[in-house]
Amino acid sequence: MIDESLYQSGTKPSTIFQLFEYGLKQAAIVGRENVYDYSLGNPSVPAPSQVTDIFQQLLDQEDPIALHGYTPAAGALNVRQAIAEDLSARSGMTIRLQNLFLTCGAAPALLYVLRALAAEQAEVVAITPYFPEYRVYAEACGMRFIPTEADLDQFQINLPSLERSITSHTQAVIVNSPNNPSGAVYSRETLEKLAALLTAKAKEIGHPIYIIADEPYRELVYDGAEVPFIPGIYPDTVVCYSYSKSLSLPGERLGYFCVPDGAADSARLYTAACAAARMMGHVCAPSLQQRVIGACTHIRPQLEVYDKNRRTLYDALTSYGYRCVYPSGAFYLFVEAPGGSAKAFSDRAKAHNLLVVPGGDFGCPAFFRLSTCVDSGMVERSLPIFKRLAEQTP
């Protein structure tokens, strides 16, 4: 017998990837230059040249047996050591290689950590707006997924709503800053208030409440915005990270989870997450990618194109009457839909081959997401359509 719940989930594919696939089909019909695809957070800037050079150097000079062979399940020791040293230097904390487990991107890192915390009747809270796959991962682990109400004015954390969302079954709160889809960066003041709230609630319910810090956009910030290292503010934090965005390597799949020594029951949590990885078929992260990242921990992303697109879109759309919080990080804008329904707006835009992601799956059905990691020429060509749609709003 086929699992009916999985079958039903399979009949409801990701809205983001549905739009992306539609865009590919339309491009084959009307030409790529006539499709304005803002659907997918796929970096449009090539990987830094140093990264490409290291790939080539390894392929040309290293023993292929060693280069493509197995590593320890948690990752090669020297690679984890390099990441630990870089993370320690940037955070001001002591991170050891034993705190790190290398994964095929941040997605499985999140999944393994959630599974480790999936005690009976476990609940996980997500700050709205949130990445839609959080719900998928939590429910796959048997956890109840609890979204907060959004702060629609600034997309910071709605602390009163979060407090109401916490129960005796709450195991963790997922914090994504810089945020997908809003581009908001949670301020140090906001995170300190969050830490105080969780400390008080954990004492009240009698067990730790972890923050799961999902940080694939950690380095993608603008205008000098600070991205505080959350374990330095709230020790009971597990960090999940990916190099997909920072080094423009989304298809190469390398990330990690980090359980710092200061987290409650850190050794037990790390061990449980390792066991979850094994249960879910993890063998090791790709060995070639590990070697590349081990040599590239110091390299930072190239933000000029993303910044230009962010400014162009924000200035143009707000001049047309759209409302949008100015993003400080990531490569997204989260825009309030004229007329109040993002789904209706997305459908209208689709008729002009303008592909925007309605915000229902992010927990904000009145907003739509634009990915700014796109060609700047496409941005300019799309602006008249945005203006026309704003003028034609019923």
C-alpha positions in Angstrom: 0.0 0.0 0.0 1.2 3.5 -0.8 1.3 6.0 2.0 -1.7 8.2 1.3 -0.4 11.2 3.2 2.7 11.2 1.1 0.7 10.8 -2.1 -1.4 13.8 -1.2 1.7 15.8 -0.4 3.1 14.8 -3.8 0.0 16.2 -5.6 0.7 19.6 -4.1 4.2 20.6 -5.5 6.1 23.7 -4.5 4.5 26.9 -5.9 7.9 28.3 -6.5 9.1 25.4 -8.6 5.8 25.3 -10.5 6.3 28.9 -11.6 10.0 28.3 -12.4 9.0 25.3 -14.6 6.3 27.4 -16.3 8.8 30.1 -17.0 11.1 27.6 -18.7 8.3 26.4 -20.9 7.2 29.9 -21.8 10.8 30.9 -22.7 10.9 28.1 -25.2 7.7 29.5 -26.8 8.1 33.3 -26.6 11.8 33.7 -26.0 13.7 34.0 -22.8 13.9 37.8 -23.1 10.1 38.0 -23.0 9.7 36.0 -19.7 10.2 38.0 -16.4 10.9 35.2 -13.9 11.2 36.3 -10.3 10.3 32.9 -8.9 13.4 31.1 -7.8 16.2 32.2 -5.4 18.8 30.9 -7.8 22.0 33.1 -7.6 22.5 35.0 -10.8 26.1 35.9 -10.0 28.7 33.3 -10.9 30.7 31.7 -8.2 33.8 33.8 -7.3 36.7 33.1 -9.5 38.8 31.8 -6.6 36.2 29.0 -6.1 36.3 28.0 -9.7 40.1 28.0 -9.6 40.2 25.7 -6.6 37.7 23.3 -8.2 40.0 23.1 -11.3 43.2 22.8 -9.2 41.8 19.9 -7.2 40.7 18.1 -10.3 44.0 18.6 -12.0 46.4 17.9 -9.2 44.8 15.6 -6.6 44.6 11.9 -6.6 41.1 11.1 -8.0 40.6 8.1 -5.6 41.1 10.3 -2.6 39.3 13.3 -4.1 36.1 11.4 -4.9 36.2 8.9 -2.1 34.2 8.6 1.1 34.8 11.0 4.0 33.7 10.5 7.6 29.9 10.9 7.9 30.3 14.2 9.7 32.7 15.5 7.1 36.5 15.5 6.6 38.3 16.6 9.7 40.5 19.2 8.1 37.4 20.8 6.4 35.4 20.9 9.6 38.5 22.4 11.3 38.8 25.1 8.6 35.1 26.0 9.0 35.3 26.0 12.8 38.3 28.4 12.7 36.5 30.7 10.3 33.3 30.7 12.3 35.2 31.2 15.6 37.0 34.2 14.1 33.9 35.8 12.8 31.6 35.1 15.8 34.0 35.7 18.7 33.0 32.3 20.1 34.9 29.1 20.3 33.5 26.6 17.7 35.2 23.2 17.5 35.2 20.8 14.6 33.3 18.4 16.8 30.4 20.9 16.9 30.0 20.6 13.1 28.3 18.1 10.8 28.5 18.6 7.1 25.4 18.1 5.0 24.1 18.4 1.5 23.0 22.0 2.0 21.0 23.6 4.8 17.8 21.7 4.0 18.9 18.3 5.3 20.7 20.1 8.2 17.3 21.5 9.2 15.6 18.1 8.8 18.2 16.3 10.9 18.0 18.8 13.7 14.2 18.8 13.7 14.1 15.0 13.8 16.5 15.1 16.8 14.0 17.3 18.6 10.8 15.4 17.6 9.9 14.0 21.0 6.3 12.8 21.4 3.8 15.6 20.7 6.6 18.0 19.8 5.9 21.4 18.3 8.1 23.8 16.4 7.3 27.5 16.0 8.2 29.4 12.9 8.4 33.2 12.6 6.1 34.4 9.9 6.9 35.0 7.0 8.7 31.7 6.8 10.3 29.5 4.1 7.5 27.1 3.1 9.6 23.9 3.4 9.8 24.4 7.2 6.3 23.1 7.4 7.1 20.1 5.2 10.2 19.2 7.2 8.5 19.6 10.6 5.5 17.5 9.6 7.8 14.9 8.0 9.4 14.5 11.4 6.0 14.1 13.1 6.1 17.6 14.7 3.2 20.1 14.9 4.1 23.2 12.9 3.0 26.5 14.6 3.4 29.7 12.6 3.3 33.1 14.4 1.4 36.1 13.3 3.5 38.4 11.1 4.7 41.9 11.9 3.4 43.3 8.6 4.9 46.8 9.2 8.6 45.8 9.5 8.7 42.0 9.3 10.6 41.8 12.6 9.6 39.2 15.1 6.0 39.6 16.5 7.0 38.8 20.1 3.5 38.8 21.6 2.3 36.4 19.0 5.4 34.2 19.5 4.7 34.1 23.3 1.1 33.0 22.7 2.4 30.3 20.3 4.7 28.6 22.9 3.3 25.6 24.8 4.7 22.9 27.0 5.3 20.9 23.8 7.4 23.6 22.1 10.9 22.2 21.3 12.3 24.9 19.0 11.7 28.2 17.3 13.0 28.5 13.7 14.7 31.9 13.1 15.7 32.9 9.5 17.7 36.1 9.4 18.3 37.5 6.8 14.8 36.4 6.0 13.4 34.6 3.1 11.0 36.0 1.8 11.1 39.5 3.3 14.8 40.4 3.2 14.5 41.6 6.8 17.4 41.3 9.2 16.5 40.8 12.8 18.1 43.5 14.9 20.3 42.7 17.9 17.6 44.4 20.1 14.9 42.1 18.7 17.1 39.0 19.2 17.9 40.0 22.8 14.2 40.4 23.5 13.6 37.0 21.8 16.3 35.4 24.0 14.8 36.9 27.2 11.3 35.6 26.2 12.6 32.1 25.4 14.7 31.9 28.6 11.6 32.8 30.7 9.3 30.4 28.8 11.8 27.5 29.0 12.0 28.0 32.8 8.2 28.1 32.9 7.7 24.8 31.0 10.7 23.0 32.5 12.8 22.2 29.4 15.0 24.0 26.8 13.5 25.8 23.9 16.1 25.8 21.1 16.5 28.4 18.4 17.2 26.7 15.1 19.0 29.5 13.2 18.6 29.0 9.5 21.3 31.2 8.0 22.0 30.6 4.3 21.9 34.3 3.7 24.2 35.3 6.6 26.7 37.2 4.4 24.1 38.7 2.0 23.5 42.0 3.7 23.5 45.6 2.5 24.2 49.1 3.8 26.3 47.8 6.7 23.5 45.8 8.3 24.6 43.7 11.3 23.7 40.0 11.4 24.3 39.0 15.0 25.5 35.4 15.7 22.6 34.1 17.6 24.4 31.6 19.8 26.3 34.6 21.3 22.9 36.0 22.4 21.0 32.8 23.2 23.2 29.8 23.9 20.5 27.2 23.2 20.9 27.8 19.5 21.7 25.3 16.7 22.9 26.9 13.5 22.1 25.5 10.0 24.0 27.0 7.1 24.5 26.5 3.4 27.1 27.8 0.9 24.5 27.8 -1.9 23.8 31.6 -1.7 27.1 33.0 -0.4 29.3 31.3 -3.0 26.7 30.9 -5.7 26.8 27.1 -5.5 23.2 26.0 -5.1 23.5 22.9 -7.2 26.7 21.7 -5.5 24.9 21.1 -2.1 27.1 21.7 0.9 26.2 23.0 4.3 26.3 22.1 7.9 24.6 22.1 11.3 26.5 23.4 14.2 25.6 22.6 17.8 27.8 24.9 20.0 29.1 23.6 23.3 27.0 26.1 25.2 23.7 24.7 24.0 21.7 22.7 26.5 22.4 19.0 26.2 24.7 19.8 23.3 26.4 16.4 23.1 23.1 14.5 23.2 21.5 16.8 20.7 24.5 16.5 18.3 24.5 12.7 18.6 20.7 12.6 18.0 21.0 14.7 14.9 23.8 12.5 13.6 21.5 9.5 14.1 18.7 11.3 12.3 21.1 11.8 9.4 21.9 8.1 9.3 18.3 7.2 9.4 17.5 9.4 6.5 20.2 8.0 4.2 23.1 10.4 4.8 26.5 8.8 4.0 28.7 11.9 3.6 28.5 15.3 2.0 30.1 15.4 -1.5 33.8 15.0 -1.0 34.9 17.3 -3.8 32.6 20.1 -2.5 34.0 19.6 1.0 37.6 20.1 -0.2 36.6 23.2 -2.2 34.8 24.7 0.8 37.6 23.9 3.1 39.8 26.2 1.0 37.2 28.9 0.5 35.9 29.7 4.0 37.4 33.2 3.8 35.6 34.2 0.5 32.6 36.5 0.7 29.8 36.9 -1.8 29.7 39.4 -4.6 26.6 41.7 -3.9 26.8 44.4 -6.4 24.2 43.0 -8.8 21.8 42.0 -6.0 22.1 45.4 -4.5 21.5 47.2 -7.8 18.3 45.1 -8.4 17.1 45.6 -4.9 17.4 49.4 -5.2 15.9 49.5 -8.7 12.9 47.4 -7.9 12.2 49.1 -4.6 12.4 52.6 -6.0 10.3 51.8 -9.0 7.6 49.7 -7.3 7.1 52.2 -4.5 6.8 55.0 -7.0 4.0 53.0 -8.7 2.2 52.8 -5.4 3.2 49.3 -4.2 4.0 48.9 -0.5 7.2 47.1 0.5 9.6 47.0 3.4 13.0 47.9 2.2 15.1 44.7 2.5 18.4 44.8 4.4 19.5 41.3 3.4 19.1 38.2 1.3 17.9 38.7 -2.3 14.2 39.2 -2.1 11.5 41.8 -1.9 8.2 41.0 -0.2 5.6 43.3 -1.8 2.0 43.9 -0.7 -0.3 42.9 -3.6 -2.5 45.6 -5.0 -6.1 44.5 -4.3 -5.1 42.5 -1.3 -4.8 39.0 -2.8 -1.3 37.9 -3.9 -2.7 34.8 -5.6 -5.0 37.0 -7.8 -2.1 39.4 -8.5 0.2 36.5 -9.4 -2.3 35.1 -11.8 -2.8 38.5 -13.5 1.0 39.0 -13.8 1.4 35.5 -15.2 -0.7 36.5 -18.2 2.1 38.9 -19.0 4.8 36.3 -18.4 5.7 38.1 -15.2 6.3 35.4 -12.6 6.0 36.4 -8.9 5.4 34.1 -6.0 2.2 34.5 -4.0 2.8 34.7 -0.3 0.3 32.2 1.0 2.9 29.5 1.4 5.0 32.0 3.3 2.2 32.6 5.7 1.3 36.1 4.2 -1.4 35.7 1.5 -1.6 39.5 0.9 2.1 39.7 -0.2 4.2 38.3 -3.1 7.9 37.6 -3.3 10.3 38.8 -5.9 13.8 37.2 -6.2 16.3 39.9 -7.0 19.0 37.4 -8.0 18.1 38.0 -11.6 19.5 39.7 -14.7 19.4 43.5 -14.3 18.3 43.9 -17.9 15.2 41.7 -17.1 14.4 43.9 -14.2 14.4 47.0 -16.4 12.3 45.3 -19.0 9.7 44.2 -16.4 9.1 47.6 -14.8 6.4 48.7 -17.4 4.4 45.6 -16.6 4.5 46.2 -12.9 3.4 49.8 -13.5 0.5 48.7 -15.8 -0.7 46.1 -13.3 -0.7 48.7 -10.5 -2.7 51.0 -12.7 -5.2 48.3 -13.6 -5.9 47.1 -10.1 -9.6 46.7 -9.7 
